[in-house]
């Protein structure tokens, strides 16, 4: 590393207290939303340490309290398979955590080698079981076990790190309910929003063990919705090339029913790990590694029942952008990362932004597309989409600018592919969905999820929405990864009622309704397994979408898109769902379009009638063409 680079890194610490004089910064190891991690040398004895530097400036008081709690938990952990915290200190602007230094991440090893032989994986698994046994004996749940949070030291020992989501359970607490962790490694009980205990960590350990041996977690997909379905319903494919003891242990960890999942007594006596677990004898009262008494089991079950009762009484969970950040509903491979919906609320100068965006549009029209082909520049353009202070006029310009490459002639295929890659990286689709929710949200309400009536929207609001959904329509038809992101965003942001309200305004906002119909039809066409999303938007209780009005609209494209939407809705919906709105008038109106003067409308109606006439909900009296 050059002396200049080291000097610049040292400069970033200039506002820290004298504690920093104890360390000589060597190089940057990595950075993320948490801050930066540096390799450093202790001046006094020349040993190496890691410095985790966290900026407090953009963090809420709640987050800072959480960081301090993480430090407090890690400070009291002393085990050879857990990264040892050596020191921590604060300045007005930063928190610095000093830990022992380890050579590499397990994730890096897997990235290079794909998977490990059972012989190489086994010592790592023993180390992780040892670390978890220590944590659970001290009533600490890690709650975010994944390869990125496992380090390998110079002696090839595996060590757990990153206790940002760890929780120290009081002796009176037997189940937890707040969702923490990474979906690829998240236990089924968390996916189901059920109360959970230490066995959720054991499931995550099983996922890591599986990945070590096979090369991927037991359930692996880029879509959160698809991942949830796999964890809920799919059986695990057990590797056949490992020993009987190894697969037996793996099956014990990866039991979907936590009550059937292997417990600590069974773990320590299992032939795969017996005699290889490093156990410390300084556990707390009532360690989680000991079997619960009959009385404690009763209390645990009562806590589960109380939670489920409260959940049943409450309304459907609503996940806000801040919840996304705190709950870490993400993974390295997920289509939505935990930083996708980090809401911004700093002041934004509307006129200055409009000038900036107009200038950028002129550059793009002139052939200079750098602002859209570089991730860090595109991120700047996308940032107003998640700022609560952004005016609808700015949102309109953002959507127009981002749409330009697909509307201009002369943009090469290679350039469009690069722009598409950048748009996926900056999570453009989720941010567009969030911006449309932001337009509808009442921010001065005491309720977190109160929305405006569409009749209260201004002309600027509608113009922004129309530009946003034109772009969304193009993107989801451009690449299925955009479509997957859209499905995840609808579910995570809980925008079902908002989208339905848009479908009810066909008389005044034709383009918005047509684009939304095109998007929902494409979801049904490509990902019919996501029917539940469409169901909650269109067929759930409340005011029914007037499909007769849409079919009789004087715009041929509206008629055509309504026909195709009904076609795919009817193909993938149970009969009882279609009966919510299907009646003789809908059927007769659809059949009348088979004789429309516009060819595209006529063809759409023909195909829809032909494919739906055999469905149970469809009445038999079909008008046949002569």
Steps between C-alpha positions, in 0.01 A plus 500: 500500500640844408608746768256754357203266542598421857536869570149571369357225717681635805359842419144366543579433866616853577192581707534196726630516852852412604408133514570481128866578568532143626443365148664536162251461216630268228220459248126500441354148523143578403208735534124486502194670644643440852823693434857398418734230627876556500796278567724672753811433708524557873788742543604357836557137395458492118208255515225533243141602581185595311345844543128532428418870457132590502382850412219619727394789279228324296378270775200539725528494878348152492773376268773652714354334808502173306867547408587558864305188595696302241824622658375412846404147395827435319712648779399215732551215252822305548537188287764385248234470228355848548680813385629666816413863554807680636383858540238755395469875524289785364536851373210737427492369142624140510505172687819295474509131591836323525503122457753228437600464137411196289640426158191448285124451479350156451295660224824580313615140531170374359514761223837368384449128553124455465475235770723299734553131544348347812851461641569875468150612600476290816749701717322822401166349602646387834626854559160652421320252726748590776435872451122457496511278808687776682255769387194297590647399835513876570144548370620695196341442158708610202204529256709577191714195433633498143837440333575874493489502881749216541872575489796264466814586699864418427462163676199411279258534791150621418381795707156660523483877463249784445262503794289784362181293527593297806255493789570419863189321627399571857429197714126572482495513119467169317395608150576799277282649228690777320633385163876521462737330263558428134225316308730241338590379849175588679311229688147404386349622827632851425370482143160405645528789751474252785667541840847344504786410732863384476406234245473773235881533526532122458304514172735775375797285601347216296470731195868596532602135542297410189665781302846392611439148371282567194596850385165677557247530783219239502259759358658752266324757281522870422135564589385543858149379413633191326738431788216514751300251292798264477566507873133445574420227250807343332684198632875524546713294263749323725851448363584136431879540487558565872526260791198359678590681824538831315165480319330387824631808682401724209147358498473566873588869453277550196174370642234752392295439815705654784349259751657214302829678442800360681560649848825561685501177694458307174761714323771438758435127492484472122781290352582769242611753764535305826836566664586788267305785659692750710272565800567776751370453852399859573139491384228718648202392705247308292719456189316435175714188454326323789163328469212713630312391809136406467397829658724702266364312199152601610607866524664481158186357343288768665725771358457346153122494539490857628698620201281316250189635669631856480596444138151379414345808659730741323468604140720362226866581565617809319867518411627856480832599341646535849373151583679369194819655627462379858374154413777440245261318265781447259790294385787535262299314237153634571331725248439756774784585736461651843609843377245513216239690702713709732279804512664840465351815646761770453380825336496495121497814287241440231614763252867404530416135444286578198785700345741213568263243352424713194873541437547125534217438253665735248826305537328165449312629195833625368649152530682537834361215712769479769257603774295187431782252440689562824338356813607776736364768263172316442462467877506878528219528244297227674541649850203745476268202452545409868515851646183600685557865408518446124233687306298315233656727237846369586369142493362566151838620373680207663270250327530681166880511518524131586261416214697685232743221394205282400327777304796641307620374165867421458561351846694179436392162632820480706429838659141400584627178658743698717222738605274206578773351719540829688123536548493153653791583728344822631166320552316745277172302491463473881579869535244593236235298684599668824480847343144430383411392853660818631278711272193332649609500863370751756813585695340725760263225612540324833466171311802365317290374212237760416459581132337776301191444298582516128255791474737699724800459270623805313577521130871488589439183702329331207765608254770350723305176540443469126870549423598252771266228373591550134861430600400207722300349215799511268745363757295199608451402135870554435637246747345250740736611777326838497169315519623296796606819677158648433320202654721512808447876533122474484504243780763666720356851467140379534368716216204279406234756590689778322521305175133410522409867543686573175291238315181675609573829321477394136280793398750768603842335473503269203877456462559408865230232492622354169859479622397336825288246312798421277724449805253276685432296186873447455533379860229240435656401167859457623461426872153345537610369840475862615125495446449588868639848427245560228229348717570751777499789256197414287282235661521566872218656695414862442385684194507278192686600185241579232615276215189575296593867501855412393380272221260765371758779507530696178878443494585180306825444692311509830254242364780279371698509826187431705428193285850361553488575872172308531651218295796443734299577811244238401770243414667522840213587737281255689137517384383643831739792456375583152141486621572811711454712187403263217140522383289485188573863413878445508464193280269666250719811480808287439327293234370814326862608449554189285322700228677833563610702198856529636700190414723500810197525730317230307798264516551560873132430572505187278796354684361585842161342434658195338723429801251585774187335361593166659541649847239427767422865561434566132137456400440248220293725274791616284415701189677324215630674192344400175 
